[in-house]
Amino acid sequence: MRVSNKKINNTLKIQVFKTFIQALTDIKGYEQTEIFLNDFFTESELDSFAKRLAVSYWLKKGRSYNNIRTNLNVSTATIATIEKSMKRPGFQLLLAKVEAEEWATIWAERIKKFTKINK
């Protein structure tokens, strides 16, 4: 699937972008999100987005460039670019969501273990 790189009128571009954002906002839950992503983006586009998130997450966790490069098969230039982007609010928002989910999962497991011990 190839989309034209030709520019559109800026007013129309803003309108189309707002419509896209609203459509994303209206997606409910994991299942609908997965369906949308798999149908709307190519496999390489999804891989790119997922790697971008993984690189930023691992950088925040303190992993080395070499470790990230080797595990995710990305260049050090890509890692450096993502590292610069991590200060942006969108990256911060998504990383906070990932960390909140990670925290919730860890504590859910701890609570399960605790309740099993005290039965």
Short mmCIF file of the C-alpha atoms (twelve columns), coordinates in Angstrom:
data_MODEL
# 
_entry.id   MODEL 
# 
loop_
_atom_site.group_PDB 
_atom_site.id 
_atom_site.type_symbol 
_atom_site.label_atom_id 
_atom_site.label_alt_id 
_atom_site.label_comp_id 
_atom_site.label_asym_id 
_atom_site.label_seq_id 
_atom_site.Cartn_x 
_atom_site.Cartn_y 
_atom_site.Cartn_z 
_atom_site.pdbx_PDB_model_num 
ATOM 1   C CA . MET A 1   0.000   0.000   0.000  1 
ATOM 2   C CA . ARG A 2   1.593   3.245   -1.132 1 
ATOM 3   C CA . VAL A 3   0.163   6.645   -0.282 1 
ATOM 4   C CA . SER A 4   1.097   9.721   -2.261 1 
ATOM 5   C CA . ASN A 5   3.655   12.084  -0.746 1 
ATOM 6   C CA . LYS A 6   2.054   15.041  -2.520 1 
ATOM 7   C CA . LYS A 7   1.087   17.800  -0.114 1 
ATOM 8   C CA . ILE A 8   -2.520  18.814  0.423  1 
ATOM 9   C CA . ASN A 9   -4.009  22.175  1.264  1 
ATOM 10  C CA . ASN A 10  -3.072  23.069  4.866  1 
ATOM 11  C CA . THR A 11  -6.671  23.766  5.930  1 
ATOM 12  C CA . LEU A 12  -7.770  20.387  4.595  1 
ATOM 13  C CA . LYS A 13  -4.735  18.742  6.201  1 
ATOM 14  C CA . ILE A 14  -5.769  20.110  9.611  1 
ATOM 15  C CA . GLN A 15  -9.340  18.898  9.115  1 
ATOM 16  C CA . VAL A 16  -8.199  15.411  8.046  1 
ATOM 17  C CA . PHE A 17  -5.785  15.218  10.989 1 
ATOM 18  C CA . LYS A 18  -8.522  16.203  13.464 1 
ATOM 19  C CA . THR A 19  -10.796 13.542  11.996 1 
ATOM 20  C CA . PHE A 20  -8.026  10.962  12.359 1 
ATOM 21  C CA . ILE A 21  -7.439  11.954  15.991 1 
ATOM 22  C CA . GLN A 22  -11.173 11.729  16.738 1 
ATOM 23  C CA . ALA A 23  -11.346 8.284   15.153 1 
ATOM 24  C CA . LEU A 24  -8.422  7.141   17.318 1 
ATOM 25  C CA . THR A 25  -10.084 8.599   20.397 1 
ATOM 26  C CA . ASP A 26  -13.264 6.646   19.658 1 
ATOM 27  C CA . ILE A 27  -11.491 3.271   19.528 1 
ATOM 28  C CA . LYS A 28  -12.371 1.322   22.662 1 
ATOM 29  C CA . GLY A 29  -10.151 -1.258  24.272 1 
ATOM 30  C CA . TYR A 30  -7.349  -3.588  23.341 1 
ATOM 31  C CA . GLU A 31  -9.257  -5.682  20.778 1 
ATOM 32  C CA . GLN A 32  -10.532 -2.729  18.726 1 
ATOM 33  C CA . THR A 33  -7.100  -1.096  18.862 1 
ATOM 34  C CA . GLU A 34  -5.404  -4.273  17.644 1 
ATOM 35  C CA . ILE A 35  -7.887  -4.653  14.775 1 
ATOM 36  C CA . PHE A 36  -7.406  -1.039  13.748 1 
ATOM 37  C CA . LEU A 37  -3.606  -1.149  13.882 1 
ATOM 38  C CA . ASN A 38  -3.342  -4.408  11.943 1 
ATOM 39  C CA . ASP A 39  -5.754  -3.268  9.233  1 
ATOM 40  C CA . PHE A 40  -4.671  0.351   8.914  1 
ATOM 41  C CA . PHE A 41  -0.861  0.150   9.058  1 
ATOM 42  C CA . THR A 42  1.546   -2.046  7.147  1 
ATOM 43  C CA . GLU A 43  3.622   -4.573  9.053  1 
ATOM 44  C CA . SER A 44  6.755   -2.455  8.591  1 
ATOM 45  C CA . GLU A 45  4.962   0.678   9.850  1 
ATOM 46  C CA . LEU A 46  3.791   -1.189  12.954 1 
ATOM 47  C CA . ASP A 47  7.286   -2.612  13.508 1 
ATOM 48  C CA . SER A 48  8.724   0.887   13.251 1 
ATOM 49  C CA . PHE A 49  6.291   2.322   15.810 1 
ATOM 50  C CA . ALA A 50  6.733   -0.607  18.184 1 
ATOM 51  C CA . LYS A 51  10.533  -0.390  17.953 1 
ATOM 52  C CA . ARG A 52  10.380  3.351   18.615 1 
ATOM 53  C CA . LEU A 53  8.454   2.683   21.817 1 
ATOM 54  C CA . ALA A 54  10.784  -0.166  22.821 1 
ATOM 55  C CA . VAL A 55  13.909  1.935   22.231 1 
ATOM 56  C CA . SER A 56  12.555  4.821   24.316 1 
ATOM 57  C CA . TYR A 57  11.423  2.469   27.086 1 
ATOM 58  C CA . TRP A 58  14.764  0.680   27.242 1 
ATOM 59  C CA . LEU A 59  16.688  3.961   27.185 1 
ATOM 60  C CA . LYS A 60  14.609  5.172   30.102 1 
ATOM 61  C CA . LYS A 61  15.387  1.911   31.910 1 
ATOM 62  C CA . GLY A 62  19.115  2.550   31.388 1 
ATOM 63  C CA . ARG A 63  19.980  0.003   28.725 1 
ATOM 64  C CA . SER A 64  23.029  0.728   26.605 1 
ATOM 65  C CA . TYR A 65  22.945  1.703   22.942 1 
ATOM 66  C CA . ASN A 66  24.740  -1.541  22.106 1 
ATOM 67  C CA . ASN A 67  22.195  -3.655  23.978 1 
ATOM 68  C CA . ILE A 68  19.284  -1.898  22.255 1 
ATOM 69  C CA . ARG A 69  20.963  -2.026  18.840 1 
ATOM 70  C CA . THR A 70  21.607  -5.747  19.157 1 
ATOM 71  C CA . ASN A 71  18.209  -6.744  20.566 1 
ATOM 72  C CA . LEU A 72  15.975  -4.554  18.415 1 
ATOM 73  C CA . ASN A 73  18.118  -4.535  15.269 1 
ATOM 74  C CA . VAL A 74  18.162  -0.732  14.993 1 
ATOM 75  C CA . SER A 75  21.033  1.623   14.226 1 
ATOM 76  C CA . THR A 76  22.746  3.805   16.797 1 
ATOM 77  C CA . ALA A 77  21.607  6.804   14.725 1 
ATOM 78  C CA . THR A 78  17.996  5.694   15.189 1 
ATOM 79  C CA . ILE A 79  18.539  5.267   18.921 1 
ATOM 80  C CA . ALA A 80  20.097  8.744   19.186 1 
ATOM 81  C CA . THR A 81  17.185  10.293  17.272 1 
ATOM 82  C CA . ILE A 82  14.641  8.583   19.515 1 
ATOM 83  C CA . GLU A 83  16.587  9.615   22.616 1 
ATOM 84  C CA . LYS A 84  16.274  13.265  21.553 1 
ATOM 85  C CA . SER A 85  12.558  12.804  20.901 1 
ATOM 86  C CA . MET A 86  11.948  11.294  24.339 1 
ATOM 87  C CA . LYS A 87  11.752  14.764  25.891 1 
ATOM 88  C CA . ARG A 88  8.636   15.525  23.858 1 
ATOM 89  C CA . PRO A 89  5.260   15.360  25.610 1 
ATOM 90  C CA . GLY A 90  3.911   12.578  23.374 1 
ATOM 91  C CA . PHE A 91  6.784   10.277  24.227 1 
ATOM 92  C CA . GLN A 92  6.510   11.161  27.901 1 
ATOM 93  C CA . LEU A 93  2.783   10.403  27.855 1 
ATOM 94  C CA . LEU A 94  3.201   7.009   26.211 1 
ATOM 95  C CA . LEU A 95  6.127   6.017   28.431 1 
ATOM 96  C CA . ALA A 96  4.098   6.982   31.511 1 
ATOM 97  C CA . LYS A 97  1.258   4.733   30.272 1 
ATOM 98  C CA . VAL A 98  3.659   1.824   29.720 1 
ATOM 99  C CA . GLU A 99  5.250   2.292   33.135 1 
ATOM 100 C CA . ALA A 100 1.851   2.527   34.831 1 
ATOM 101 C CA . GLU A 101 0.797   -0.732  33.190 1 
ATOM 102 C CA . GLU A 102 4.101   -2.339  34.218 1 
ATOM 103 C CA . TRP A 103 3.633   -1.137  37.797 1 
ATOM 104 C CA . ALA A 104 0.054   -2.428  37.886 1 
ATOM 105 C CA . THR A 105 1.115   -5.835  36.565 1 
ATOM 106 C CA . ILE A 106 3.914   -6.157  39.120 1 
ATOM 107 C CA . TRP A 107 1.648   -5.234  42.005 1 
ATOM 108 C CA . ALA A 108 -1.165  -7.473  40.782 1 
ATOM 109 C CA . GLU A 109 1.257   -10.417 40.868 1 
ATOM 110 C CA . ARG A 110 2.475   -9.468  44.339 1 
ATOM 111 C CA . ILE A 111 -1.087  -9.230  45.622 1 
ATOM 112 C CA . LYS A 112 -1.941  -12.641 44.116 1 
ATOM 113 C CA . LYS A 113 1.052   -14.189 45.884 1 
ATOM 114 C CA . PHE A 114 0.178   -12.454 49.152 1 
ATOM 115 C CA . THR A 115 -3.440  -13.608 49.074 1 
ATOM 116 C CA . LYS A 116 -2.362  -17.194 48.332 1 
ATOM 117 C CA . ILE A 117 0.015   -17.125 51.319 1 
ATOM 118 C CA . ASN A 118 -2.666  -15.837 53.695 1 
ATOM 119 C CA . LYS A 119 -5.362  -18.388 52.756 1 
# 
